[in-house]
Amino acid sequence: MSITIHQFRCLSDNYGFLVRDDATGRVAAIDTPDAATYERELEALGWGLDLILNTHWHPDHAGGNSALKARYGAQVVAPAEVARLSPIDREIAHGDIVSLGDTRFEVIDTGGHTQGHVSFHDAADAVVFVGDTLFTLGCGRMFEGTPSQFWASLGRLAALPEETRLFCAHEYTASNLRFARTVDPGEALARRGVLLEARIAAGMPTVPTTIGEEKATNPFLRAPALALASGTDDPAEAFGIVRGAKDMFKG
């Protein structure tokens, strides 16, 4: 299989993604933070739009659905919760397969940020689009889920092959790095932090990352770091404590 991924900035700190199946030319938008930006990118590329794949219902992820569907006739493929914001053409849940031409995305339950949050994994091309579940050196806020639910979701992502490229939806790495250093003083994070700071200073994106990089340095995937920072050996409880500390972090 072969796909082309076009990544671009939109809104204040979102990343937009357009994915083209090279065999058929069919195109999907991964979330729709801002319809006008997506339209400009599609026009510049000379692409149409066949599918909209939503990870969750928040407006900075599904707010452009209706306008893009009206413009291009794209089918909205989304978890049930997106119906709060816009109509859905195909409702999906964990284990479902979404085809984009010859490309197959497996739907993974990654609830926690919202109850119905999902990720889209293309095993053949070793990529996963994770919305707001996991970030470079961080993870999403726990708006609707529970610590045990969110920890299980992170475990599903951590179980993917380490070379899998991970496309998250926001450029939050600078603040995530500052917090991660308060949780995990390890050498791996220290080395990676220097490299990421250089990219940030140069105005370069820190997305995509990889599953392997995050397992090695992201404190929210590292049970020992969470236990040390929280004072409990229960991974889900430790995750909840550290995620709460991140919510209050001002550094």
N, C-alpha and C positions, 0 to 999 in steps of 0.2 A: 504494500500500500504506500501511497505518497500523498501528503497534504502540504499546502502552503498556509502558514499562519501569519497574518498581518496584525501586528500589535501597535496600538496608538494610545495616546493620553486623551482623556476627556473629563469633563467636569473639573473639580479641583485636584483630585488625586486618584481618580479611577483609571484603570486600563480597559480599553475596548479590544475585543478580539474578533477578527473575521477569519474563518477557516474555509479553505477551498479544497475540495476533493479533486486532485489533479487528473484523475482518469475521466471524470465526467463533467468537470467544471461547476458542479453544484456547490453552493456557498451557504454557510451558516454563520449567524452572529451568536457569540456566546455572551448572553445578557445584552441589555440595551440601555445603558446609562443615559444616553443623550441622542435622540433620533437624528438631530441635525448634523452632529459630528459623524455619525455612522453614514449618513447620506453622502456627505462630502468625501469620506474615505472610499466608499463604494464607487462613486462617480470617478474619482481619480484613478482607481484601479481598473475601471471598466467592467466591474462585476455586477451581477444581479444578486438577489438574496432569496434563497429558497426556504431556509429554516431559521427560526429563532429558538435557541436553547437557553432557557432560564434556569439559573441555579436556585433562586429564591425570590420572594415576593417584594423585597424592598424597592422603593422607587428608583434608587440609583443603580438598579439591576434590571428592572422590568418596566421602567417608566416610558421607554420609547417603543414599546411593543405595538401599540395601536397605530402610531404614525408610520412605522416601518412596514407593518402589515398592509396598511392602506396604500402605501407607495409601491411596494414590490410584490404584494400578494404572498408574502412569506407565511408559512405555517408555524404557529406558536406551539412549541413542545415544552412542557413545564410540569413541575409538581403541582398538586391540587391547590396549594396555598396561593399561587400566583393569580387565581381567580379573584382574589381580593382587589387586584389592581387592574386586570385586563382579562378578556376572554381567552380561553385555552382551546386549541384545536385538538391536541393530543395530551392527555394527562399521563404522567410517567411516575414510576416509583422504583425502588431498589431492585436491581437485577434486570430491568428492561433494557432492550437494545434499541438504539436510534441509529438509523442508516442515513448517511449523507453520501449519496452515490455508492461507491465501493467502500467507503469508510464506515466503520462500526464503532459507535460509542456505547459503552456499558454504563448504565446509571448506577451510581453508588450513593447509598444513604449516608449523608454527612450532616445530619441534624444536630443542632446545638446552638448555633447562631440564630437560626429560626428552626421551628419544629420540623418543617418539611424540606429543608435545604438538601440539595443533591449536588454531586459532582459528576463530570463526564470524562470517562477514561477510554482512550483509544490505545489499546494494547499494541496493535501492529506498528504504530508510529511512536510508541512509548511517550505519550503525553497525557496529562490530566488537567482539566480545568476545574478549579476548586472554589470559585467564587470567594466568599468571605470565611470559609472554614479554616484555612491555613494560609499564613503569609510567610514571606521571608523573615525568619527569626521570630515569628509571632503566630497568633491565631485570632479569630474573630471574637468580638464580645459575645457573651452568652445572654442574648436578649430573651429568648423563649425556652431554651432547653435546660437540661440539668447537667451537673458535672459528669455523672456516669454516662449519660447519652453522648455528650460532647467527647469525652475520653474514648468511648467506643468508636466514634466517627473518626477521630484522629488515628486510632489503631487500624482502621480499614485503609486509610491512606498510607500509613507507615508500612503496611504489608505489601504494597506495590513494589515492583522491581526498583532498585536504588537508582538506576539510570533514567528512570521516568522523569521527563521534564514537567515541572509543576508551574502552571500559570495561575497566579492569584490576581485578584481584581483591584488591588490598591497598592500604591507606593507608600508604604508605612515603615520602610526599613530603618530609617534614621532613628525614630522613636523606639522601634522594636529592639534595635541594637543597644540603645542606652539602657533599656529595662533588662534585656537578657544578661548584660554584664553584671547586674545586681544579683542575678539568680545563679549564674553559672560562671565561675572564675577559671574554667578549664582552658587549656592551651589551644584546643581546636577552635573554640569561639574567638579567642584572642587573635589568632592568625586570620581567621575569616573576617573578623571585624575590620582589620586594617585594609583588606582588599575591598570590602564593601564601602568603607568610608571614602576610598579613592574614587570609586564609581559615583558615589553620591556627589562628591565635590566637583566631578567633571560633568555633572548633569546627565549621567547615563542611567538607564533603568537597572534595577536590581532584580527584575523579573524577566524571564523565568529563572527559577531555581531548580533543584532536583530533589527527589525524595531522599537520596543518600546524603546530600548536603544538610538537609533539614534534620534528619535523624542524628547526624553527628553534632549539630550545633544549636538547634532550636530547642530552648528549654521546655517548651510545651509538648515535645515528643520524647523527652528524656526523663524517665521516671526517677532515676537517682537524683538529678538536679531538682526536680519538683519536691522529692522527699526532704532533701536538705533544706530547701527554702521554706517548706511548710511545717516541718516537724512531725509529719505523719507518713507512714509507709503505705497507706492505702492510696493507690495511684489516682483514682477518681477524686477522692477527697482532696488530695494534694493538688491536683489540677485545679479544682474549684477555688482553693485558697489562693493559689498563685495567680489565677485569672482575675480574681477579685482585687489582688494587689496591683495588677496591671491597670485595672480600671481607675485606680486612685493615683497612679504614678504621675508625677509632675516633672520628672527629670528630662 
